[in-house]
Amino acid sequence: METEAFQLGKIKMYVSEDHRFGTDAFLLAYYAGVRSTSVVCDLCTGCGIIPLIFCKNAKPQLVYAMDIQEEAVALLQKTVNENGLQNIVQPILCDLRNIPQSVLAYESVDIVTANPPYMVSGSGFTKGSEAQAIARHEILCTVDDVCAAAAKLLKYGGFLKMCNRPDRLSDVICSMREHKIEPKNLTFVFNSINDRPWLFLISGKKGAAPGMVVEKPMILRNDDKSYTEEYSKIYE
């Protein structure tokens, strides 16, 4: 596996052609609201960009970083070892559809984050490598699999923070409710004020009463294509 180093503040992280990250990872990490006391599990972690952003900013108590792809977990383990993050980040090679309690105890996590595959399996053209297809399409896990895993891992009152494309919003909300995670906050993300939203960020609380707030939209670019102040702060 050919790797490439990327500097995230003082953290030297490793990515590959198959396991990289995009803007959505930064937005979700910001949206997650992780604190220094938080125990977090990041599902579909890939190269581990979201847990590493947590380490750079919030420095949580502990982050479990789970993925089914061996190469992705190996990349993150290399990053963890080289940066001395063994006491904070625990990479886990595991199928989230079948998480043994010996690997991660149920109802032990404050926050679950997930940047899952966006596209339904069989929809659209599957391009790139097998690893890239797995990251983009629901080949090895679905939205419902993610919500079911989160429901097992979260403490009562814990939060699931997820991002996805707007066309999957009804799937996400229905699945969260089915697994007793009540959608509480929703934010749409726009590239510019004149565009349609390309992403949503949603927060659900395990065991909460019904009632969801749609927050003000997040706009990434001004009319002159420069980053908005809000996005600049997130990306920095």
N, C-alpha and C positions, 0 to 999 in steps of 0.2 A: 504493500500500500504506500503510495507516494504521498507524503505529507507536506504541508506548507504552514509556516509559523505566522501567527497574527498577534499583534500586541493589543491587549485590552487593558488600558491603564498600565499598571505594573505587572499584570498577568500575561505571560506568554502562553498562548493557546495554540492548539494544532487543529488544522482542518485538512480535508482532502477534496478531490474533485467530486466525490460522491456524498460527502458529509460537510456541508457548509451551512450558512445561515443567511437570513434576509432581514429586512426592516421589521417584519412582524414579530421577530424574536425580541428586539429591543422594546417594541411597544408593549408586548405582553409582560416582559420583565418589569417595566415601569408600572404597569397597571396592577401587578400582583399585590403590591402593598406589603412586601415582606419586611419584617422587623428583625432586630437582633435576637429576639426570643423565639422566633418562628422555627418550627420543624416543618420542612417542605419536601414534597416529592414532585419532581418534574417528569411527567410521562412523555414518551416519544422525544427524548432529550437530544438525540442526534449527537453532534460533537460537543454538546454541553454548554452552548452559549448562554442559555438562560440561567442555569446555576452559577456560571462564572460571572455574569453580570450581578447576580445577588452577592457574590463574594466581593466584588469590586465596590459595591455601593452599601448594601444593608448589613453585610456580614452576619447572616443568620446563624442560629445555633447549629443546625444540621440540614443538609440538602441531600436527599436521595435522588439520583439521576438515572432513570430507567429507560432502556431501549432494548429492542429485540435483535438489533444488528450488531454482530460481534465487532466489526471494524469500527463502528461509531463509538462503542464503549471502550475499545482499545485506545482510540484517539483521546478520549476524555481522561482515561486512566493515565496516559502519558502526560497530559497537561497537569493533572492533579499531582503526580509525583514530582514533576520538575518545579512546581510552584509551592510545594509544601502544604497542600490543601487537604491532606488526608484526614484531618480531624473535623473538616467542615463538609466536604463533598464525598459522597460514597457512590461511585458508579455501580450500576446493577445491570447485568445482562439477564433479561427476563422477558417472557411474553406476558404483557399486562392482562391478557385474558385468563391467565392462570398464575396468580402470584401466591406462592406458598408463604404461610405465616412465618416459617423459618427464615425466609428472606426479608420480609418486611411485615411487622405486626399490623393487624387490622386495627382501625380506629386509633391510630397513633400519630397522625399527621394533622397539623394546623391548616396547611394550605397545599392544595394540589394544583399545579400549573400544567397546561397541555397546549401544545401547538401541533395538532394532529394532522394526518393527511386530509387534504381538503376535498379531494375529488372521489366520487363514488367509483368503486371498482367497475371497469367496463365502460366508463363514460369518457369521451374524448380520446385523443391520441396519446398513448403512453410512449414517451420518448426518453432517451437517455439510458443509463444502465439499470440493472435490476434494483440496485440499492436506491437509486433516484426515484424509480417507479414506486417502490415501497414507501418512500417518504412523502410522495405526492398523492398516491391513490390508496383507497381503503382495501389494500390487498391482504394485510396481516392484522389490521384492526380497524374498527369502525368508530364513529362518534358514540354509538351506544356502548361499545366495549370500553371506551375511555371513561364514560360516565359511570358505568358499573364498577370499574376499578377504583375510581375516585370515591364512590360511595362506600366501598370496603375500607379504604385507607383513612378517610377523614374521621376525625373526632366529631361528636355531636356539636354542631355550631361551627364546624370548620368550613373553609371556602374552597370552591373549585373556580379557578380563573382560566378561561379558555379564549382562544381566538379562532376565527374561521371566516369563510367568505359569506357575504350576505345571503346568497342563495341557499345556504345550509342553516339559516337561523331557525326555521321551524323544526328541523331535525334536532338541533342542539337543545332547544327549549323543551321539546316533548321528551327527549331522552333524560334530561336533567330531572324533570318532574317525575318521570317513571321511577327513577332511582332515589327519590326523596331528597333531591337537591333543588331547592327553590330558587329560580332566577330572581336576582335582586337588583342588579344594575347592568345597564347596557349602553355601550358607547360605539357609535359608528365612526369609522376613520375614512377621511377623504384626502386624496392627493391635493386637490384645490377646491375652493368653494363652488366652482362651476362643474365639478365632476360628480358622478355617482359614487357612493361609498364603495370601497374595494375590500374592506375588512370590518369585522366587528369584534369588540372585546366584551366578554360577558362574565359576570361574577354571580355565582350561586352559593347559597348557604345551606348546609345539611340540616334538615329538620326545621327550617324556618317557615313562618306563615307566608301565605301568598302576598304579592305586592312587589312590582318591579318599577324602578325609576329609569327612564331613558335620559341619559346625561347629555350635556351639550356636545356637539360633534367635535372630533379632533381633526384639525386641518393641518396638513404637513407643509404646504407651500403657499407662499403669498402670490399675488398676481404677477409679480416679476420673476417667479419660479424660485426665489430664495426661500430657505427654510423659515417657517414661522418661529417665533420665540419659544413657544411651547415645545415644538419638536427639536429645536436646537438644544434645549436643556436636557431632553431625554437622550438624545444621541451623544451628547458630551459625557 
